[in-house]
């Protein structure tokens, strides 16, 4: 909940769920988002997100800055997740793995 509270600045004109959709769609490579929906209210809120203004550059920068410091929350870094085995993930820092800056560039020609 500590991390969520740091994103309150996004909820002045929309719900946090709507802001999450806007944040996802601000990424140029993302063309659609399919959120988990638990009730009719969420369906209506998520559907109306497209009618809301996009997040500003300042808001996106602030989210990026918060993410870089784990939203101000200190916790043990995750070493592996989900179906990944310890052997596959023991030496992987997921914070680095999900950070696009540290990812190697994709080859221009991927065999297509």
Biopython code that builds the backbone (N, CA, C, O; Angstrom):
import numpy as np
from Bio.PDB.StructureBuilder import StructureBuilder

atoms = [
    (1, "UNK", "N", (0.813, -1.192, 0.000)),
    (1, "UNK", "CA", (0.000, 0.000, 0.000)),
    (1, "UNK", "C", (0.859, 1.259, 0.000)),
    (1, "UNK", "O", (0.435, 2.304, -0.495)),
    (2, "UNK", "N", (2.066, 1.163, 0.555)),
    (2, "UNK", "CA", (2.938, 2.337, 0.563)),
    (2, "UNK", "C", (3.218, 2.805, -0.857)),
    (2, "UNK", "O", (3.196, 4.003, -1.140)),
    (3, "UNK", "N", (3.483, 1.852, -1.754)),
    (3, "UNK", "CA", (3.787, 2.207, -3.136)),
    (3, "UNK", "C", (2.588, 2.876, -3.791)),
    (3, "UNK", "O", (2.740, 3.868, -4.503)),
    (4, "UNK", "N", (1.406, 2.340, -3.555)),
    (4, "UNK", "CA", (0.185, 2.892, -4.166)),
    (4, "UNK", "C", (-0.030, 4.333, -3.711)),
    (4, "UNK", "O", (-0.408, 5.190, -4.510)),
    (5, "UNK", "N", (0.210, 4.596, -2.435)),
    (5, "UNK", "CA", (-0.007, 5.948, -1.904)),
    (5, "UNK", "C", (0.882, 6.988, -2.581)),
    (5, "UNK", "O", (0.505, 8.156, -2.685)),
    (6, "UNK", "N", (2.066, 6.564, -3.044)),
    (6, "UNK", "CA", (2.952, 7.522, -3.701)),
    (6, "UNK", "C", (2.399, 7.965, -5.058)),
    (6, "UNK", "O", (2.876, 8.943, -5.634)),
    (7, "UNK", "N", (1.404, 7.254, -5.563)),
    (7, "UNK", "CA", (0.814, 7.591, -6.865)),
    (7, "UNK", "C", (-0.462, 8.418, -6.749)),
    (7, "UNK", "O", (-1.162, 8.617, -7.742)),
    (8, "UNK", "N", (-0.768, 8.901, -5.553)),
    (8, "UNK", "CA", (-1.984, 9.698, -5.356)),
    (8, "UNK", "C", (-2.047, 10.915, -6.280)),
    (8, "UNK", "O", (-3.136, 11.359, -6.643)),
    (9, "UNK", "N", (-0.899, 11.450, -6.658)),
    (9, "UNK", "CA", (-0.887, 12.627, -7.536)),
    (9, "UNK", "C", (-1.536, 12.339, -8.888)),
    (9, "UNK", "O", (-1.913, 13.271, -9.600)),
    (10, "UNK", "N", (-1.671, 11.066, -9.252)),
    (10, "UNK", "CA", (-2.303, 10.701, -10.523)),
    (10, "UNK", "C", (-3.823, 10.664, -10.434)),
    (10, "UNK", "O", (-4.496, 10.575, -11.461)),
    (11, "UNK", "N", (-4.363, 10.730, -9.251)),
    (11, "UNK", "CA", (-5.798, 10.495, -9.068)),
    (11, "UNK", "C", (-6.619, 11.764, -8.869)),
    (11, "UNK", "O", (-7.723, 11.702, -8.327)),
    (12, "UNK", "N", (-6.108, 12.896, -9.293)),
    (12, "UNK", "CA", (-6.898, 14.128, -9.133)),
    (12, "UNK", "C", (-8.028, 14.217, -10.155)),
    (12, "UNK", "O", (-9.067, 14.817, -9.882)),
    (13, "UNK", "N", (-7.824, 13.615, -11.345)),
    (13, "UNK", "CA", (-8.857, 13.674, -12.393)),
    (13, "UNK", "C", (-9.322, 12.305, -12.854)),
    (13, "UNK", "O", (-10.170, 12.203, -13.740)),
    (14, "UNK", "N", (-8.770, 11.243, -12.258)),
    (14, "UNK", "CA", (-9.124, 9.882, -12.679)),
    (14, "UNK", "C", (-8.816, 8.919, -11.550)),
    (14, "UNK", "O", (-8.130, 9.270, -10.591)),
    (15, "UNK", "N", (-9.329, 7.702, -11.669)),
    (15, "UNK", "CA", (-9.013, 6.672, -10.684)),
    (15, "UNK", "C", (-7.598, 6.160, -10.933)),
    (15, "UNK", "O", (-7.015, 6.404, -11.990)),
    (16, "UNK", "N", (-7.061, 5.456, -9.960)),
    (16, "UNK", "CA", (-5.722, 4.896, -10.135)),
    (16, "UNK", "C", (-5.728, 3.849, -11.249)),
    (16, "UNK", "O", (-4.751, 3.724, -11.988)),
    (17, "UNK", "N", (-6.820, 3.097, -11.373)),
    (17, "UNK", "CA", (-6.936, 2.118, -12.459)),
    (17, "UNK", "C", (-6.921, 2.783, -13.826)),
    (17, "UNK", "O", (-6.274, 2.295, -14.753)),
    (18, "UNK", "N", (-7.633, 3.894, -13.952)),
    (18, "UNK", "CA", (-7.623, 4.639, -15.214)),
    (18, "UNK", "C", (-6.231, 5.199, -15.490)),
    (18, "UNK", "O", (-5.763, 5.182, -16.628)),
    (19, "UNK", "N", (-5.573, 5.696, -14.443)),
    (19, "UNK", "CA", (-4.216, 6.221, -14.609)),
    (19, "UNK", "C", (-3.262, 5.113, -15.034)),
    (19, "UNK", "O", (-2.354, 5.345, -15.833)),
    (20, "UNK", "N", (-3.463, 3.911, -14.504)),
    (20, "UNK", "CA", (-2.606, 2.779, -14.881)),
    (20, "UNK", "C", (-2.773, 2.469, -16.368)),
    (20, "UNK", "O", (-1.793, 2.198, -17.062)),
    (21, "UNK", "N", (-4.000, 2.509, -16.849)),
    (21, "UNK", "CA", (-4.237, 2.274, -18.282)),
    (21, "UNK", "C", (-3.572, 3.370, -19.103)),
    (21, "UNK", "O", (-2.927, 3.087, -20.112)),
    (22, "UNK", "N", (-3.724, 4.612, -18.678)),
    (22, "UNK", "CA", (-3.102, 5.725, -19.391)),
    (22, "UNK", "C", (-1.579, 5.595, -19.391)),
    (22, "UNK", "O", (-0.923, 5.891, -20.390)),
    (23, "UNK", "N", (-1.019, 5.148, -18.258)),
    (23, "UNK", "CA", (0.433, 4.960, -18.160)),
    (23, "UNK", "C", (0.900, 3.881, -19.123)),
    (23, "UNK", "O", (1.898, 4.056, -19.821)),
    (24, "UNK", "N", (0.179, 2.765, -19.162)),
    (24, "UNK", "CA", (0.537, 1.688, -20.093)),
    (24, "UNK", "C", (0.484, 2.168, -21.537)),
    (24, "UNK", "O", (1.397, 1.904, -22.320)),
    (25, "UNK", "N", (-0.574, 2.866, -21.882)),
    (25, "UNK", "CA", (-0.764, 3.292, -23.268)),
    (25, "UNK", "C", (0.147, 4.457, -23.664)),
    (25, "UNK", "O", (0.234, 4.806, -24.842)),
    (26, "UNK", "N", (0.822, 5.056, -22.686)),
    (26, "UNK", "CA", (1.786, 6.112, -23.004)),
    (26, "UNK", "C", (3.055, 5.523, -23.614)),
    (26, "UNK", "O", (3.826, 6.235, -24.257)),
    (27, "UNK", "N", (3.271, 4.223, -23.413)),
    (27, "UNK", "CA", (4.414, 3.529, -24.001)),
    (27, "UNK", "C", (4.126, 3.318, -25.483)),
    (27, "UNK", "O", (3.134, 2.672, -25.823)),
    (28, "UNK", "N", (4.959, 3.840, -26.368)),
    (28, "UNK", "CA", (4.685, 3.755, -27.809)),
    (28, "UNK", "C", (4.515, 2.329, -28.344)),
    (28, "UNK", "O", (3.807, 2.128, -29.331)),
    (29, "UNK", "N", (5.144, 1.348, -27.718)),
    (29, "UNK", "CA", (5.035, -0.021, -28.215)),
    (29, "UNK", "C", (3.768, -0.730, -27.739)),
    (29, "UNK", "O", (3.461, -1.824, -28.212)),
    (30, "UNK", "N", (3.041, -0.129, -26.823)),
    (30, "UNK", "CA", (1.813, -0.733, -26.305)),
    (30, "UNK", "C", (0.634, -0.171, -27.099)),
    (30, "UNK", "O", (0.449, 1.042, -27.191)),
    (31, "UNK", "N", (-0.157, -1.076, -27.667)),
    (31, "UNK", "CA", (-1.306, -0.625, -28.466)),
    (31, "UNK", "C", (-2.637, -0.932, -27.803)),
    (31, "UNK", "O", (-3.667, -0.394, -28.209)),
    (32, "UNK", "N", (-2.633, -1.783, -26.794)),
    (32, "UNK", "CA", (-3.868, -2.092, -26.085)),
    (32, "UNK", "C", (-3.542, -2.546, -24.672)),
    (32, "UNK", "O", (-2.425, -2.980, -24.391)),
    (33, "UNK", "N", (-4.515, -2.442, -23.796)),
    (33, "UNK", "CA", (-4.355, -2.898, -22.419)),
    (33, "UNK", "C", (-5.608, -3.677, -22.032)),
    (33, "UNK", "O", (-6.724, -3.281, -22.367)),
    (34, "UNK", "N", (-5.418, -4.768, -21.337)),
    (34, "UNK", "CA", (-6.532, -5.595, -20.901)),
    (34, "UNK", "C", (-6.424, -5.782, -19.390)),
    (34, "UNK", "O", (-5.775, -6.719, -18.925)),
    (35, "UNK", "N", (-7.059, -4.893, -18.622)),
    (35, "UNK", "CA", (-6.948, -4.980, -17.162)),
    (35, "UNK", "C", (-7.851, -6.083, -16.600)),
    (35, "UNK", "O", (-8.818, -6.501, -17.236)),
    (36, "UNK", "N", (-7.511, -6.536, -15.402)),
    (36, "UNK", "CA", (-8.421, -7.424, -14.677)),
    (36, "UNK", "C", (-9.624, -6.601, -14.239)),
    (36, "UNK", "O", (-9.468, -5.495, -13.722)),
    (37, "UNK", "N", (-10.804, -7.127, -14.441)),
    (37, "UNK", "CA", (-12.033, -6.416, -14.091)),
    (37, "UNK", "C", (-12.813, -7.272, -13.108)),
    (37, "UNK", "O", (-13.030, -8.461, -13.340)),
    (38, "UNK", "N", (-13.233, -6.656, -12.006)),
    (38, "UNK", "CA", (-13.910, -7.395, -10.956)),
    (38, "UNK", "C", (-15.396, -7.070, -10.823)),
    (38, "UNK", "O", (-16.133, -7.825, -10.189)),
    (39, "UNK", "N", (-15.848, -5.963, -11.408)),
    (39, "UNK", "CA", (-17.272, -5.646, -11.321)),
    (39, "UNK", "C", (-17.658, -4.654, -12.416)),
    (39, "UNK", "O", (-16.805, -4.154, -13.150)),
    (40, "UNK", "N", (-18.955, -4.380, -12.512)),
    (40, "UNK", "CA", (-19.465, -3.499, -13.557)),
    (40, "UNK", "C", (-18.924, -2.075, -13.438)),
    (40, "UNK", "O", (-18.729, -1.398, -14.448)),
    (41, "UNK", "N", (-18.682, -1.623, -12.210)),
    (41, "UNK", "CA", (-18.139, -0.275, -12.016)),
    (41, "UNK", "C", (-16.762, -0.151, -12.644)),
    (41, "UNK", "O", (-16.441, 0.864, -13.262)),
    (42, "UNK", "N", (-15.949, -1.189, -12.482)),
    (42, "UNK", "CA", (-14.619, -1.155, -13.082)),
    (42, "UNK", "C", (-14.699, -1.191, -14.604)),
    (42, "UNK", "O", (-13.919, -0.519, -15.278)),
    (43, "UNK", "N", (-15.619, -1.957, -15.145)),
    (43, "UNK", "CA", (-15.787, -1.977, -16.599)),
    (43, "UNK", "C", (-16.057, -0.563, -17.096)),
    (43, "UNK", "O", (-15.434, -0.102, -18.053)),
    (44, "UNK", "N", (-16.988, 0.121, -16.442)),
    (44, "UNK", "CA", (-17.339, 1.486, -16.847)),
    (44, "UNK", "C", (-16.152, 2.441, -16.677)),
    (44, "UNK", "O", (-15.887, 3.272, -17.545)),
    (45, "UNK", "N", (-15.447, 2.314, -15.561)),
    (45, "UNK", "CA", (-14.310, 3.206, -15.307)),
    (45, "UNK", "C", (-13.194, 2.978, -16.318)),
    (45, "UNK", "O", (-12.635, 3.933, -16.858)),
    (46, "UNK", "N", (-12.870, 1.712, -16.576)),
    (46, "UNK", "CA", (-11.797, 1.423, -17.523)),
    (46, "UNK", "C", (-12.192, 1.821, -18.943)),
    (46, "UNK", "O", (-11.366, 2.336, -19.696)),
    (47, "UNK", "N", (-13.435, 1.588, -19.305)),
    (47, "UNK", "CA", (-13.894, 1.949, -20.650)),
    (47, "UNK", "C", (-13.842, 3.461, -20.858)),
    (47, "UNK", "O", (-13.562, 3.926, -21.963)),
    (48, "UNK", "N", (-14.107, 4.220, -19.814)),
    (48, "UNK", "CA", (-14.104, 5.679, -19.948)),
    (48, "UNK", "C", (-12.703, 6.276, -19.890)),
    (48, "UNK", "O", (-12.540, 7.474, -20.120)),
    (49, "UNK", "N", (-11.696, 5.473, -19.591)),
    (49, "UNK", "CA", (-10.324, 5.985, -19.504)),
    (49, "UNK", "C", (-9.879, 6.613, -20.819)),
    (49, "UNK", "O", (-9.115, 7.578, -20.820)),
    (50, "UNK", "N", (-10.356, 6.069, -21.938)),
    (50, "UNK", "CA", (-9.934, 6.617, -23.236)),
    (50, "UNK", "C", (-10.443, 8.032, -23.456)),
    (50, "UNK", "O", (-9.902, 8.765, -24.283)),
    (51, "UNK", "N", (-11.469, 8.420, -22.729)),
    (51, "UNK", "CA", (-12.031, 9.771, -22.872)),
    (51, "UNK", "C", (-11.302, 10.788, -22.000)),
    (51, "UNK", "O", (-11.526, 11.990, -22.140)),
    (52, "UNK", "N", (-10.449, 10.333, -21.120)),
    (52, "UNK", "CA", (-9.732, 11.218, -20.204)),
    (52, "UNK", "C", (-8.446, 11.718, -20.841)),
    (52, "UNK", "O", (-7.911, 11.083, -21.750)),
    (53, "UNK", "N", (-7.945, 12.868, -20.363)),
    (53, "UNK", "CA", (-6.676, 13.360, -20.905)),
    (53, "UNK", "C", (-5.530, 12.407, -20.590)),
    (53, "UNK", "O", (-5.533, 11.740, -19.556)),
    (54, "UNK", "N", (-4.549, 12.348, -21.489)),
    (54, "UNK", "CA", (-3.365, 11.526, -21.257)),
    (54, "UNK", "C", (-2.599, 12.062, -20.055)),
    (54, "UNK", "O", (-2.741, 13.227, -19.683)),
    (55, "UNK", "N", (-1.798, 11.211, -19.461)),
    (55, "UNK", "CA", (-0.920, 11.669, -18.393)),
    (55, "UNK", "C", (0.085, 12.649, -18.984)),
    (55, "UNK", "O", (0.526, 12.493, -20.123)),
    (56, "UNK", "N", (0.438, 13.651, -18.204)),
    (56, "UNK", "CA", (1.382, 14.654, -18.694)),
    (56, "UNK", "C", (2.799, 14.101, -18.665)),
    (56, "UNK", "O", (3.078, 13.095, -18.013)),
    (57, "UNK", "N", (3.679, 14.773, -19.377)),
    (57, "UNK", "CA", (5.096, 14.386, -19.363)),
    (57, "UNK", "C", (5.642, 14.461, -17.940)),
    (57, "UNK", "O", (6.454, 13.628, -17.538)),
    (58, "UNK", "N", (5.201, 15.448, -17.190)),
    (58, "UNK", "CA", (5.653, 15.591, -15.806)),
    (58, "UNK", "C", (5.190, 14.418, -14.950)),
    (58, "UNK", "O", (5.953, 13.909, -14.130)),
    (59, "UNK", "N", (3.940, 13.985, -15.135)),
    (59, "UNK", "CA", (3.437, 12.841, -14.377)),
    (59, "UNK", "C", (4.198, 11.563, -14.743)),
    (59, "UNK", "O", (4.560, 10.780, -13.865)),
    (60, "UNK", "N", (4.436, 11.360, -16.025)),
    (60, "UNK", "CA", (5.177, 10.174, -16.463)),
    (60, "UNK", "C", (6.598, 10.192, -15.903)),
    (60, "UNK", "O", (7.115, 9.154, -15.491)),
    (61, "UNK", "N", (7.227, 11.359, -15.888)),
    (61, "UNK", "CA", (8.575, 11.499, -15.331)),
    (61, "UNK", "C", (8.566, 11.202, -13.840)),
    (61, "UNK", "O", (9.482, 10.559, -13.326)),
    (62, "UNK", "N", (7.536, 11.668, -13.145)),
    (62, "UNK", "CA", (7.447, 11.431, -11.704)),
    (62, "UNK", "C", (7.258, 9.943, -11.404)),
    (62, "UNK", "O", (7.856, 9.425, -10.461)),
    (63, "UNK", "N", (6.438, 9.253, -12.193)),
    (63, "UNK", "CA", (6.266, 7.804, -12.010)),
    (63, "UNK", "C", (7.589, 7.091, -12.260)),
    (63, "UNK", "O", (7.963, 6.194, -11.504)),
    (64, "UNK", "N", (8.293, 7.481, -13.308)),
    (64, "UNK", "CA", (9.592, 6.867, -13.617)),
    (64, "UNK", "C", (10.576, 7.081, -12.465)),
    (64, "UNK", "O", (11.303, 6.163, -12.086)),
    (65, "UNK", "N", (10.596, 8.288, -11.914)),
    (65, "UNK", "CA", (11.501, 8.588, -10.799)),
    (65, "UNK", "C", (11.138, 7.767, -9.567)),
    (65, "UNK", "O", (12.024, 7.275, -8.869)),
    (66, "UNK", "N", (9.848, 7.614, -9.295)),
    (66, "UNK", "CA", (9.413, 6.794, -8.163)),
    (66, "UNK", "C", (9.803, 5.334, -8.370)),
    (66, "UNK", "O", (10.268, 4.671, -7.443)),
    (67, "UNK", "N", (9.612, 4.843, -9.583)),
    (67, "UNK", "CA", (9.962, 3.459, -9.895)),
    (67, "UNK", "C", (11.457, 3.221, -9.689)),
    (67, "UNK", "O", (11.858, 2.161, -9.207)),
    (68, "UNK", "N", (12.262, 4.186, -10.046)),
    (68, "UNK", "CA", (13.716, 4.046, -9.926)),
    (68, "UNK", "C", (14.156, 3.855, -8.481)),
    (68, "UNK", "O", (15.208, 3.269, -8.225)),
    (69, "UNK", "N", (13.353, 4.350, -7.528)),
    (69, "UNK", "CA", (13.691, 4.202, -6.103)),
    (69, "UNK", "C", (12.694, 3.282, -5.401)),
    (69, "UNK", "O", (12.499, 3.375, -4.189)),
    (70, "UNK", "N", (12.065, 2.392, -6.172)),
    (70, "UNK", "CA", (11.096, 1.430, -5.646)),
    (70, "UNK", "C", (9.991, 2.119, -4.850)),
    (70, "UNK", "O", (9.534, 1.604, -3.830)),
    (71, "UNK", "N", (9.571, 3.279, -5.322)),
    (71, "UNK", "CA", (8.479, 4.042, -4.727)),
    (71, "UNK", "C", (8.747, 4.381, -3.261)),
    (71, "UNK", "O", (7.816, 4.540, -2.472)),
    (72, "UNK", "N", (10.031, 4.488, -2.906)),
    (72, "UNK", "CA", (10.414, 4.855, -1.549)),
    (72, "UNK", "C", (10.264, 3.734, -0.537)),
    (72, "UNK", "O", (10.345, 3.976, 0.668)),
    (73, "UNK", "N", (10.048, 2.518, -1.002)),
    (73, "UNK", "CA", (9.850, 1.377, -0.108)),
    (73, "UNK", "C", (11.096, 0.493, -0.160)),
    (73, "UNK", "O", (11.532, 0.078, -1.234)),
    (74, "UNK", "N", (11.653, 0.216, 1.004)),
    (74, "UNK", "CA", (12.801, -0.686, 1.060)),
    (74, "UNK", "C", (12.297, -2.100, 1.293)),
    (74, "UNK", "O", (11.544, -2.360, 2.232)),
    (75, "UNK", "N", (12.720, -3.006, 0.426)),
    (75, "UNK", "CA", (12.337, -4.404, 0.556)),
    (75, "UNK", "C", (13.412, -5.264, -0.076)),
    (75, "UNK", "O", (14.207, -4.789, -0.887)),
    (76, "UNK", "N", (13.430, -6.510, 0.295)),
    (76, "UNK", "CA", (14.387, -7.459, -0.259)),
    (76, "UNK", "C", (14.126, -7.604, -1.756)),
    (76, "UNK", "O", (12.980, -7.822, -2.149)),
    (77, "UNK", "N", (15.154, -7.489, -2.609)),
    (77, "UNK", "CA", (14.928, -7.655, -4.049)),
    (77, "UNK", "C", (14.499, -9.082, -4.374)),
    (77, "UNK", "O", (14.976, -10.043, -3.770)),
    (78, "UNK", "N", (13.590, -9.203, -5.339)),
    (78, "UNK", "CA", (13.137, -10.515, -5.780)),
    (78, "UNK", "C", (14.226, -11.141, -6.641)),
    (78, "UNK", "O", (14.865, -10.444, -7.428)),
    (79, "UNK", "N", (14.443, -12.425, -6.505)),
    (79, "UNK", "CA", (15.473, -13.114, -7.275)),
    (79, "UNK", "C", (14.878, -14.020, -8.346)),
    (79, "UNK", "O", (15.514, -14.255, -9.374)),
    (80, "UNK", "N", (13.689, -14.525, -8.129)),
    (80, "UNK", "CA", (13.005, -15.315, -9.155)),
    (80, "UNK", "C", (11.512, -15.230, -8.890)),
    (80, "UNK", "O", (11.093, -14.845, -7.799)),
    (81, "UNK", "N", (10.723, -15.580, -9.866)),
    (81, "UNK", "CA", (9.290, -15.345, -9.777)),
    (81, "UNK", "C", (8.520, -16.383, -10.588)),
    (81, "UNK", "O", (9.022, -16.897, -11.587)),
    (82, "UNK", "N", (7.310, -16.685, -10.157)),
    (82, "UNK", "CA", (6.394, -17.516, -10.923)),
    (82, "UNK", "C", (6.936, -18.897, -11.218)),
    (82, "UNK", "O", (7.449, -19.570, -10.324)),
    (83, "UNK", "N", (6.827, -19.321, -12.458)),
    (83, "UNK", "CA", (7.242, -20.660, -12.865)),
    (83, "UNK", "C", (8.736, -20.755, -13.100)),
    (83, "UNK", "O", (9.253, -21.842, -13.361)),
    (84, "UNK", "N", (9.432, -19.642, -13.012)),
    (84, "UNK", "CA", (10.876, -19.652, -13.222)),
    (84, "UNK", "C", (11.534, -20.467, -12.114)),
    (84, "UNK", "O", (11.166, -20.335, -10.947)),
    (85, "UNK", "N", (12.479, -21.286, -12.462)),
    (85, "UNK", "CA", (13.185, -22.079, -11.454)),
    (85, "UNK", "C", (14.298, -21.258, -10.832)),
    (85, "UNK", "O", (14.734, -20.249, -11.385)),
    (86, "UNK", "N", (14.741, -21.702, -9.691)),
    (86, "UNK", "CA", (15.839, -20.997, -9.028)),
    (86, "UNK", "C", (17.059, -20.942, -9.932)),
    (86, "UNK", "O", (17.759, -19.930, -9.971)),
    (87, "UNK", "N", (17.322, -22.042, -10.672)),
    (87, "UNK", "CA", (18.483, -22.066, -11.556)),
    (87, "UNK", "C", (18.359, -21.019, -12.665)),
    (87, "UNK", "O", (19.353, -20.412, -13.063)),
    (88, "UNK", "N", (17.141, -20.810, -13.158)),
    (88, "UNK", "CA", (16.951, -19.818, -14.222)),
    (88, "UNK", "C", (17.004, -18.403, -13.680)),
    (88, "UNK", "O", (17.447, -17.488, -14.374)),
    (89, "UNK", "N", (16.558, -18.213, -12.445)),
    (89, "UNK", "CA", (16.403, -16.853, -11.967)),
    (89, "UNK", "C", (17.266, -16.444, -10.809)),
    (89, "UNK", "O", (17.230, -15.280, -10.409)),
    (90, "UNK", "N", (18.043, -17.350, -10.251)),
    (90, "UNK", "CA", (18.795, -17.035, -9.042)),
    (90, "UNK", "C", (19.755, -15.870, -9.233)),
    (90, "UNK", "O", (20.017, -15.123, -8.290)),
    (91, "UNK", "N", (20.275, -15.709, -10.424)),
    (91, "UNK", "CA", (21.239, -14.639, -10.653)),
    (91, "UNK", "C", (20.624, -13.446, -11.378)),
    (91, "UNK", "O", (21.344, -12.578, -11.871)),
    (92, "UNK", "N", (19.299, -13.403, -11.442)),
    (92, "UNK", "CA", (18.612, -12.321, -12.145)),
    (92, "UNK", "C", (18.004, -11.372, -11.128)),
    (92, "UNK", "O", (17.198, -11.789, -10.296)),
    (93, "UNK", "N", (18.370, -10.136, -11.183)),
    (93, "UNK", "CA", (17.743, -9.107, -10.365)),
    (93, "UNK", "C", (16.570, -8.581, -11.173)),
    (93, "UNK", "O", (16.771, -7.921, -12.193)),
    (94, "UNK", "N", (15.343, -8.863, -10.733)),
    (94, "UNK", "CA", (14.173, -8.493, -11.529)),
    (94, "UNK", "C", (14.012, -6.987, -11.681)),
    (94, "UNK", "O", (13.422, -6.526, -12.658)),
    (95, "UNK", "N", (14.522, -6.221, -10.738)),
    (95, "UNK", "CA", (14.461, -4.768, -10.895)),
    (95, "UNK", "C", (15.230, -4.366, -12.153)),
    (95, "UNK", "O", (14.767, -3.525, -12.923)),
    (96, "UNK", "N", (16.412, -4.970, -12.361)),
    (96, "UNK", "CA", (17.175, -4.685, -13.564)),
    (96, "UNK", "C", (16.517, -5.311, -14.783)),
    (96, "UNK", "O", (16.528, -4.723, -15.864)),
    (97, "UNK", "N", (15.942, -6.504, -14.618)),
    (97, "UNK", "CA", (15.358, -7.213, -15.754)),
    (97, "UNK", "C", (14.185, -6.456, -16.349)),
    (97, "UNK", "O", (13.971, -6.516, -17.559)),
    (98, "UNK", "N", (13.423, -5.746, -15.534)),
    (98, "UNK", "CA", (12.264, -5.028, -16.069)),
    (98, "UNK", "C", (12.583, -3.583, -16.433)),
    (98, "UNK", "O", (11.721, -2.860, -16.933)),
    (99, "UNK", "N", (13.797, -3.169, -16.187)),
    (99, "UNK", "CA", (14.194, -1.809, -16.504)),
    (99, "UNK", "C", (14.669, -1.756, -17.953)),
    (99, "UNK", "O", (15.707, -2.333, -18.280)),
    (100, "UNK", "N", (13.928, -1.076, -18.824)),
    (100, "UNK", "CA", (14.300, -1.087, -20.240)),
    (100, "UNK", "C", (15.660, -0.479, -20.526)),
    (100, "UNK", "O", (16.251, -0.773, -21.566)),
    (101, "UNK", "N", (16.167, 0.346, -19.651)),
    (101, "UNK", "CA", (17.467, 0.970, -19.878)),
    (101, "UNK", "C", (18.567, -0.087, -19.806)),
    (101, "UNK", "O", (19.554, -0.013, -20.538)),
    (102, "UNK", "N", (18.393, -1.074, -18.916)),
    (102, "UNK", "CA", (19.441, -2.076, -18.750)),
    (102, "UNK", "C", (19.278, -3.255, -19.700)),
    (102, "UNK", "O", (20.159, -4.112, -19.765)),
    (103, "UNK", "N", (18.172, -3.319, -20.440)),
    (103, "UNK", "CA", (17.963, -4.425, -21.369)),
    (103, "UNK", "C", (18.808, -4.234, -22.614)),
    (103, "UNK", "O", (18.954, -3.110, -23.096)),
    (104, "UNK", "N", (19.369, -5.318, -23.143)),
    (104, "UNK", "CA", (20.089, -5.182, -24.407)),
    (104, "UNK", "C", (19.115, -4.849, -25.530)),
    (104, "UNK", "O", (17.961, -5.279, -25.514)),
    (105, "UNK", "N", (19.584, -4.093, -26.486)),
    (105, "UNK", "CA", (18.737, -3.720, -27.626)),
    (105, "UNK", "C", (18.389, -4.939, -28.448)),
    (105, "UNK", "O", (19.207, -5.846, -28.602)),
    (106, "UNK", "N", (17.179, -4.967, -28.976)),
    (106, "UNK", "CA", (16.762, -6.060, -29.842)),
    (106, "UNK", "C", (17.476, -5.887, -31.189)),
    (106, "UNK", "O", (17.625, -4.760, -31.661)),
    (107, "UNK", "N", (17.910, -6.969, -31.803)),
    (107, "UNK", "CA", (18.522, -6.867, -33.115)),
    (107, "UNK", "C", (17.536, -6.293, -34.127)),
    (107, "UNK", "O", (16.340, -6.575, -34.055)),
    (108, "UNK", "N", (18.025, -5.499, -35.059)),
    (108, "UNK", "CA", (17.162, -4.861, -36.049)),
    (108, "UNK", "C", (16.450, -5.910, -36.893)),
    (108, "UNK", "O", (15.264, -5.764, -37.187)),
    (109, "UNK", "N", (17.151, -6.954, -37.281)),
    (109, "UNK", "CA", (16.552, -7.997, -38.096)),
    (109, "UNK", "C", (16.413, -9.245, -37.238)),
    (109, "UNK", "O", (17.399, -9.919, -36.939)),
    (110, "UNK", "N", (15.169, -9.550, -36.842)),
    (110, "UNK", "CA", (14.921, -10.704, -35.974)),
    (110, "UNK", "C", (14.467, -11.896, -36.802)),
    (110, "UNK", "O", (13.642, -12.689, -36.349)),
    (111, "UNK", "N", (14.994, -12.027, -37.999)),
    (111, "UNK", "CA", (14.657, -13.185, -38.834)),
    (111, "UNK", "C", (13.333, -13.055, -39.534)),
    (111, "UNK", "O", (12.750, -14.055, -39.955)),
    (112, "UNK", "N", (12.847, -11.840, -39.665)),
    (112, "UNK", "CA", (11.559, -11.639, -40.330)),
    (112, "UNK", "C", (11.747, -11.301, -41.765)),
    (112, "UNK", "O", (10.770, -11.096, -42.484)),
]
sb = StructureBuilder()
sb.init_structure("model")
sb.init_model(0)
sb.init_chain("A")
sb.init_seg("    ")
for serial, (resi, resn, name, xyz) in enumerate(atoms, 1):
    if name == "N":
        sb.init_residue(resn, " ", resi, " ")
    sb.init_atom(name, np.array(xyz, "f"), 0.0, 1.0, " ", f" {name:<3s}", serial, name[0])
structure = sb.get_structure()
